[in-house]
Structures are given as structure tokens and as C-alpha cells.
Amino acid sequence: MFDIDLISFSIAGLLIAAFAVPFYVHARRLKIKERIALKLLTDFTSSHGLSLHDNDQWRNRYFIGIDNVKAQLVYSSDTSQADYKCIDLARAKRVTIAEASHQVPNGKGSNKVLDRLDLIIMDHNEKPIHVLEFYDGDQYSDLVGEAVLIKKWETLLKDVVKKSSKPQLVS
């Protein structure tokens, strides 16, 4: 067998603990932020009488959710600030994706660099009611699934807008 020096073992344990503590503290802070954001969201939806059937949250910042029955969309570009918007989709006529990008030359050609990705909700006069930010290239250096997410929500919202714009038959 081999002998373990108590002092070396203690120093190694302290170094491991010193290395792990910042990760633990960061994880705790994130959990507390998420809990507060969830509480704010729950308060907001209950105060508006909404029940979200589908929702997504990304980058620990953005939130989007929908109440299909009431045709109401809940959106926030910063969940930590309780900056929630309730959007009435019955007023909407069309939903479209707006993409802003620029070309960056490289050795053989050029690469497309995405600057912004927004979902635009337009009224019956083709004027934007709301512009919902999904990605901002000034704040983030890369996409983390926003392109797929915005297409999902475009499809969802188009279906809800189509259903809510149909005249209801009264029997």
C-alpha cells in the first residue's frame, strides 16, 4: 500500500472545494433568478386570466407563450425585468419573420452574418403591431436554436391568427 500524507490530502481537498464553490454559487443564483422569473410570469398570466398551452424560454432571458383558446400571446425580451407583453392575436392579420444580415468577405467568397431575427405581427392595415426580438447579433455572437424556434412560432401564430380571424358561426 501507499501512505497518504494528511497535509497534502487536506490541501487537495481545499483546492477542489475552492474550484467548485464558484460553480455552485453561480448555479444557485441562476436557480433563484429562474424561480423569480417563473413567479413573475405566473402572476402576469393569472392577472390576465391566461392559461399558456405552449411556451419557450431561451438564453435565460427571452420568453414566449400562447393561450390558444383566448388567442393571446405573452412575450418578454427580458424575463428578469418582468417586462411581459400580452398581445391580442385577434387584431393580427399576418405574421412574418424579419431577418437582418450582412456579408463578410472571406478568401473564396463571402459569409452571411446574421444581425437580427424578429417575428413581426401585422394588423389588417399591414402595419406592424409588435416586433418580437428572437436574436440580436450585437448582444450574442452565435445562434443557439433561434432560427428553428422562430419558424416554430411563426407557424403556431399563423394558425392561431387564421383561426381567430374567421367569423364565428352562431347557431
C-alpha positions in Angstrom: 0.0 0.0 0.0 1.0 3.6 0.0 0.8 6.3 2.6 -1.3 9.4 2.2 0.1 12.5 3.7 -2.7 14.2 5.7 -1.4 17.7 4.9 -1.3 17.0 1.1 -4.8 15.4 1.3 -6.2 18.5 3.1 -4.6 20.9 0.7 -6.0 19.0 -2.3 -9.5 18.9 -0.7 -9.3 22.7 -0.1 -8.2 23.3 -3.7 -11.0 21.2 -5.1 -13.6 23.0 -2.8 -12.2 26.4 -3.9 -12.5 25.4 -7.5 -16.1 24.1 -7.1 -17.6 26.8 -4.9 -17.9 29.5 -7.7 -19.8 27.0 -9.9 -22.1 26.1 -7.1 -22.8 29.8 -6.3 -23.5 30.6 -9.9 -25.9 27.6 -10.3 -27.7 28.8 -7.1 -28.1 32.3 -8.5 -29.4 31.0 -11.7 -32.0 28.9 -9.9 -33.1 31.8 -7.8 -33.4 34.0 -10.9 -35.4 31.3 -12.7 -37.7 30.9 -9.7 -38.3 34.7 -9.5 -39.0 34.9 -13.3 -41.4 32.0 -13.1 -43.2 33.6 -10.2 -43.5 36.9 -12.2 -44.7 35.0 -15.2 -47.3 33.1 -13.2 -48.5 36.4 -11.6 -48.8 38.0 -15.0 -50.7 35.2 -16.7 -53.1 34.8 -13.8 -53.8 38.5 -13.6 -54.7 38.4 -17.3 -56.7 35.1 -16.9 -54.5 33.2 -19.3 -53.5 29.6 -19.5 -50.4 29.0 -21.6 -50.7 26.0 -23.9 -47.2 26.2 -25.4 -44.2 28.3 -24.4 -40.5 28.6 -24.9 -37.7 30.3 -23.0 -34.2 30.8 -24.3 -30.9 32.3 -23.3 -32.2 32.7 -19.7 -33.8 35.9 -20.9 -36.4 35.6 -23.6 -39.9 34.1 -23.1 -42.8 33.5 -25.5 -46.1 31.6 -24.7 -49.5 31.3 -26.1 -53.1 30.8 -24.9 -54.7 29.2 -28.0 -58.2 29.5 -26.6 -58.1 33.2 -26.0 -55.8 33.9 -28.9 -53.4 35.8 -26.6 -49.6 35.8 -26.9 -47.3 36.5 -23.9 -43.8 37.7 -24.8 -40.8 39.1 -22.9 -37.4 40.1 -24.1 -36.1 40.3 -20.6 -37.7 38.0 -18.0 -35.7 39.3 -15.1 -37.3 42.7 -15.5 -40.9 41.4 -15.6 -41.3 43.1 -19.0 -44.1 40.9 -20.2 -46.4 41.9 -23.0 -49.9 40.5 -23.7 -50.6 40.6 -27.4 -54.2 40.1 -28.7 -53.8 37.9 -31.8 -57.4 38.6 -32.9 -56.2 42.1 -34.0 -53.5 40.4 -36.2 -53.8 39.6 -39.9 -50.3 38.4 -40.7 -47.2 37.0 -39.0 -43.8 37.2 -40.7 -40.1 36.7 -40.0 -37.7 39.6 -40.5 -34.0 38.8 -40.8 -31.3 41.4 -41.0 -27.8 40.3 -42.0 -24.6 41.4 -43.8 -22.0 39.7 -45.9 -18.4 39.3 -44.7 -15.8 38.5 -47.4 -13.5 35.6 -46.9 -10.8 34.0 -49.1 -13.1 32.5 -51.8 -16.4 34.4 -51.4 -18.4 35.8 -48.6 -20.3 34.5 -45.5 -23.6 35.7 -44.3 -23.6 37.0 -40.7 -27.0 37.4 -39.0 -27.6 40.7 -37.2 -31.2 40.4 -36.1 -34.0 37.9 -36.1 -37.5 39.2 -35.4 -41.1 38.0 -35.6 -43.4 40.7 -36.8 -47.1 40.7 -36.1 -49.1 42.9 -38.5 -52.6 44.3 -38.3 -55.3 44.4 -41.0 -53.7 47.6 -42.5 -50.4 45.8 -42.9 -48.8 47.9 -40.2 -46.6 46.2 -37.5 -48.4 45.8 -34.2 -45.5 44.1 -32.4 -41.9 43.3 -33.3 -40.7 40.3 -31.2 -37.0 40.0 -30.9 -35.6 36.5 -31.1 -31.9 37.2 -31.7 -29.7 40.3 -31.6 -26.2 40.0 -33.1 -25.0 43.0 -31.0 -25.6 41.0 -27.8 -24.7 37.5 -28.9 -22.0 36.1 -31.1 -23.9 33.0 -32.3 -27.3 31.4 -32.7 -28.5 28.9 -30.2 -31.5 27.5 -32.0 -33.3 30.8 -32.5 -33.7 30.1 -36.3 -35.6 26.9 -35.6 -37.6 28.5 -32.7 -38.7 31.5 -34.7 -40.0 29.2 -37.5 -41.9 27.1 -35.0 -43.6 30.3 -33.5 -44.3 31.7 -37.0 -46.2 28.5 -37.8 -48.0 28.4 -34.5 -49.0 32.1 -34.7 -50.2 31.8 -38.3 -52.5 29.0 -37.3 -53.9 31.0 -34.4 -54.3 34.2 -36.4 -56.1 32.2 -39.2 -58.5 30.7 -36.6 -59.2 33.9 -34.8 -59.8 35.9 -38.0 -62.5 33.5 -39.2 -66.1 34.7 -38.4 -67.7 32.7 -35.7 -70.9 31.0 -36.7 -73.8 31.4 -34.2 -76.2 28.5 -34.0 
